[in-house]
């Protein structure tokens, strides 16, 4: 049995962590040719119980990179150098900024798959470090991403050492259910006359919840409610809502029944400044929910008549939402979204080829 060393699961449940958990769980359910060993800086890494107790993954906790960079480097080098020849490493990465990690990988000479998840260039200094790291480490192994834009961010345009695998979802979990809609809306204390908008994702600058809050102020309709789900990493949007007394905006924090939440929504929005996959969009569309997204969100593998793509222009978003409030769309079950079954098959085939 070959070991896949897997790096890139933090202690915040976000898109990268959900991706990692779903990938590992589904690969192990389909084949017994591989086992996973998690490498993390966090003793309480996301989905630890499920990964370790339920799925049998082993793990090693390494020192925090920012506090003990050289101990961190030494620990990772030791793990990888002790691996067997047939084993390989999968890196769950946002950029090449973690120079210590990539140096350890290069020194170990382990076969490596790099899965890119971002094209985030908000911070000029971080982007500069990423570009420098790209010069030295972009040839570490096979690069995998769910769209070409991410491939270009991590590799030179001349490189052919990459593979596109779309991130899929378990479609059976996101089918619309009318009884669930009634139950969740009752729980949220919203009536049949209320128009419920939902946004899902960590509350932070990149996910751009402040844009959503400003939209609600401009729409200024007491029957329109915005529910924001996700761990709060930045309070700017909350402070804006409180300052402007926007009582029709609710920050719900992290919840464990997101698949049910979509049923209660009349509209899903995703005004992200950057997005690697935005598979919450796949989930919303699979539920049949009309959706408005920014043009920063990739739509590879999607076909939908209920999807509206807009630049981050407040006036355009306001007009579109007010039109949908006045002329609400019926849920559409003809949406095409990427499937987890197709994704897992492609990954297993890839693992076998390494």
N, C-alpha and C positions, 0 to 999 in steps of 0.2 A: 504493500500500500504506500503510495507516494504522499508526502506531506506538502501541503501548500501553506507556506508562511504568509500570513495576511497582516499587513500594516495599514492603519488608517481608520480606526474606530475610536472616536473620542467619547467623552462622557455627556455630550449633549445629543439628544436624539434629533437629528436633522436628515436631510436628503441622503447624504453620504452614508450615514449609519443605517438608515432603512434599506438603502441599496445593498450594503454589505450583508446585513442580516438575511434579507430575502434571497440573495445570491447563495450564501453558504447553506441556508436551510434547504433550498430547492436542489442544489447540486447533491447534497448528501442524501436527499430523498430519491434521487434518480440513479445514483451509482455508489458502489462501495470501493471504487478504485482510489479514492482520495480521502485524506483527513486534513483538517485545518488546525493550524497553530496560530493563535492571535498574539500579536505583539502590540502592546499599548503602553502609553505613559500613565494611564489612569486605572487605579485599582478598581474603581466602580464604572468601568467602561460600559457603554450602552449595550443592552440586550445580553449582559453577562450571564444571568441565570439561564436564559434560553439557550445561549450558545454553548455554555459549559455543561450545565446539568442536563438539559434536554437533548442537545445535539452531540455532546461528547467532545467538544473542541478543547484542546489544551491551550495554555496561554502563558506568556511571560510578561511581567510588568517591568518596564525599563525606567531609569531615572528621568525626571522631567527635563526636557531639552533646555528650556529657558533658565532653569535654576542650576542644572549641572550638565552643561553641554558636552564636556569631555567624557564624563561617566556614561552619559547617554550614548555617545558615539562608541565607546568601548563595549557597552552591553550589547548593542545591536550587532557589532562586528563579531562578537563571540557567538551569538545565537546563529548567525548565518554561516559562519565558518565551520560550525559543528553540524551543519546539515548534511544529509546524504547527497550523493551525486545526482540521483534521480529527482530530488526535491526541487521546488522552485518557490519564488517569492511573488506575491501580488501586492502592489502598492496602490492604495486608495489616496489620490493626491489632488491638491488644489493648484499647485504651482511647483516650481523648482526652488523655492525659497529655503527649504530645509536642507541646507548644504551639508550638515552633519549626517543626516540620513542618507543622502545620495552618495556621499563619500564612503560611508560604511558599506553600502551596497556594491559600489564599484570595486572596493578592496576585496570583498568577499568572493566576487566573480560568480555569484549564484545566478542561475537563469531567472529572468525577471519579466513580469508583466506589469506595465504601468497603466493604471486606469485613471484617465484625466476627468475631472469633474467641474472645471470652471474656466472662464475667460475673464475673471474679475481683475480689472485694472484701475480700481478706484484710487489706490494708494500708489503714488508715483515712485516712492522709494522701494516699496515691495515689488513693483513691476520691474524696476531696474535690477534688483537682486534676482528676480525670476529670469530675466533675459541673460544675465551673467551665468546663472546656473544652467540655463538651456544650452549654452555653448559647450559646457563640460559634460552634461549628463543626459542629453536628449537621445543618446545612442545606447543607454543602459540595457534596453530590451525592447520587447514589442509594446507599442503604444496602442491602447484600446480606449475608445470613447463612443458616445452615442450619436455624435454628429461631427461633421467635417470641421466646423468652426473650432471645436475644442482640439481636434487633431492639429490644426494649424497653429494654435496657441502653444502647443507643447513640442512641435517638431518643425524642422525646416520644410519649406514647400517642396523641396526636391525629394524628401524622404518618402520611401514606399513601405517602410517597416511599421505599418499600422493596420488596424482592423476596426471597422465600425460595427458595434453591437448595440442596437437600440435597447434601452431599459424598458422592460415590460412590467405589466401588473397582473395580478390574479383577478381576472375579470369577474369571476363568480362572486367576489366579495363586494362588488360595487353596483350591483343591479338595483334599479329603483324599486322601492317597496312603499306603497301608499300608507300602510299601517304604521310603518316606522316614521314616515314623514309626520303623521298626525301626533305620534307619541313625542317625538323630539321637539316639534314646534310647541306643543303644550308644555314641555319641560322648560323651554326657553321663554315661555309666557308671551308668545306672539300669536296673533289672530289670523284668520283666513284672509283678512283684508291687508295684512302687513306684507310688505315686499322685503324678503330676507336676502341680504348679500353676505357672502362668506369669503374670507381670505384665510389661507392655511400656510403656515411656515413660521420659522423663528422670527420673532419681532426684532428686526435689525435694519441697518441702513440699506443693505442690498435688497431685502424683500420689499422695502419702500412702503411700509404701512402708513407713514406720514402723508404720502400722496393720497391714500385711501381716506384718511381722516379729513384732509382738506376738501376732498370730493364731497364728503357727507355734509360739510358745512355749506358748500355751494348748492347742493341739491335741496337742503333745508326742507325736508318733508318728514313729518313725524311718523308717517306710516312706513317709512323706509328704515330698516334696521341693518346695521353692519356688525357681524360677529367675527372677531379675529382670534384664530386659534394658533397657539405656538408659544414656546418658552420665550420670555421677555429677556433679551440681551441688551436692548437699548430702549430707554424710557421716553425718548423724544416724542413718539406718537401718542403715548399715554398722557404726557404733560400737555401736549397740544389739545387733546380731547377734553382734559380737565379745565384748562384755561378758557376754552371756548364753550364750556358747559354743553358738550355734545352728548347728551344722555342716551341717544340712540346708537351709540357705539359701545360694544361690550368686548373687553379683552378677556378671553376665556382660559388662557394658559394652555398647558399641554393636556390633551385628553386621549383616551385609549380606544375611542369608538369613532374615529374619523370616517370610517366607511359608512356609518349610520348618519353622520352629520350632513353629508351631501344630499340626502333625501329631503332635508328640511329647507334647503336653499332654493331660492328662485333665480339666483345669479351667483356665479363664482367669478372672482376677479384675481388677477395675478400681475400687478404692476411692477414687477421686478426690474431692477437696474441691470442685473446680470442673472443668468439662470443656466445651469448646466443641462438639466433635463426637464425639471418642472413636472415630475410625474404625478404631482397632485392634480395637474391639468388632465392627465390621462384618466385619473380616477373620477374627476368631476364629469368629464365627457362620457365615460363609460356608464355613469349614473344617468346620463341624458341631460345634465344640467347646462343651460346656456352659460357661456364663459366669455369674458373679455380679458385679454392679456396684452402685455406690452410687446413691442416688436423685438425685445431682447430675449424672449423665451423661445427656444427651439421647438419646432412642431414636426420634426422628422417622424414619419410613420403614422401621422394623424390625417384623417379625412373627416370633416364635420361641417354641417350647415349651421351649427349653433355656436361656432367659434368666431370671435371678432378680434382682430389684431390691430392694435393702435399704437402710435407713437405716444410717448408720455406727455401728452398735451391735455391739460386740465379741461379745456373747453370741449374738446372732442369726446373725452370720456364722459363728461357730464351730459352732453347731448345724447350719447348712445345709451347711457343708463336710463335717462328720463324717457327715451323712446321705448325701451324695453319695459319700463314700469307701466307706461300707457298702453303698450301693445305687447303683453307678455307672450313669450314663445312657449309652445308645448315642449315637453321633454322629448328628445329625439333618441330613439334606440338604434339608429342607423350609423352612429359614429364608429369610426375605425380607429383603434388605438393599439399600440404595441402589446404583445402578449408575453407573459412571463415564461410560458412554455417554449416559445421560439427563442427567447433570450437564453434560457438555461441550456437548451440543446446546443446553441452556438458556443457557449462557454465550455461545456463538457468536451465538445469537439476540439476546441482550442487547447484545453488542458492536456488532452491526449496527444496533441501534436507537439507539445513543448519538450 
